[in-house]
Structure formats: C-alpha cells, structure tokens
Amino acid sequence: MKIELLDKQYEIKEISYKKRREIYQLNVKAFWDNKVDPDLYYEVLNKCFELSGLSEDDIKDLSMVEVDQLLQKILTSYLGIEKKENGAWVFTS
C-alpha cells in the first residue's frame, strides 16, 4: 500500500483484519466519551508505525509534526477512512 505525504511516497505493509481491529479499538478508546486521551492516541500512532514496516531511516528527515501526519495517514488507510475536502470523514472500505 502506498501513502503520500509532502510529495513523497511511502510503501507500507498491508495488515490483517485482526490487526486493523486492534488499531480500531485503541483508536476508539483514545477518543472515548468525546474526550481525547493523548497517551492512548500516541499509542495508536506508534502501533501504526510498528505495523507499517517503515524504519527510522524512512522518517529521519521529517519533523515530528510531519511524522505525526504520516502516521495519521497510515491510521486512516488501515481503518479504511478518508477525509473529504469539506472536512467530513467517510469510510472507503
């Protein structure tokens, strides 16, 4: 699967249904009751990095904000959602 950020493409691993469910469940907990738990959210992003197959060399030239943006794109790809231009989130799969 390819993810694009800042005019660069990153090849990330496909993951199983079971792994997607694990990420989904962590993500739901991070936003439970309309409150954001930053620790849990970063746990979700770190899990995405771990599963993606990317290495530290792949992200060494990115700022921390850019790393977060990349990991958020990976997260939404794994969950099958994307943000439309109008700001709405839609399921793609």
N, C-alpha and C positions, 0 to 999 in steps of 0.2 A: 504494500500500500504506500502511496506517495503523499506526503504532506508538504505544502509550500508555505514558506514564510520568508519575507524580505527577499524575494526573487531567488530563493534557493530552494531546491527540492531535497527532502529527506525521505529515505526509504525506511519505513518502519515495518515491523513484523505484524502479520495477522495474528489475532489471538482467538482462543476458543470461546465458545458460548459461556463456559464456566468462568473463565477469566473476565469476560465482559460483565457477567452478573456480579462478580466480586467488586469490580470497579463501580458499577452502578450502585450497589448497596453502600459502599463507602461514600460515594458522592451524595446520596440521599441523606445519610447521617450528617454530612458536612453542612447541609442546608436545612436541617430539621426545624420544624416549627417556625419557619420564616426567619431563622437566625443563622448567621454564618459562623461556623466553628473553623477559624483559620488553621488550627493544627490538623484537623481532620482533612481540610481541603488540600493542604500541602502533602498530607499522606497520600491522597488520591493522585496528585500530580507526580509524586515520587514513584508511586506504583506504576503509573503510565510510562515514566522514563525507564524503569526496570524492565517492563514487558516489551517496550518498543524495539529493543535491540540496539538502540543508539549507545554510543560510548561518550566519554568525556571529551575525547578528541573532536567528536561531531559538533559539540556545542561550545568549545573553548573560546571561540571568537565572539560569542553572543553575550550581551549584557544579561543581568539577572532578570530584568523585565522581559527581554526577548526570549529567554529560556522559558519563563512562565507562559508567554504567548504560544510558544511552540508546544509545550506540554498541554495547554488548554485545547489547542487544535487537535492534538493526538487524542485527548479525552473525548472530545465531541465526535471524532471519527470513530473511535471504539464504541461509543454509545449510540452511534447512528443518528446524530442530530446535527443540524447546522443552523447558523444564524442568517436570516434573510436581511436584505438591505434595510427593510423597515424596522429592524430590531427584533422581530418575532423569531422564536426558536421553533423549528419544525423537525419532525422525525423523517429521516431519509431511508430508513430500512425497517 
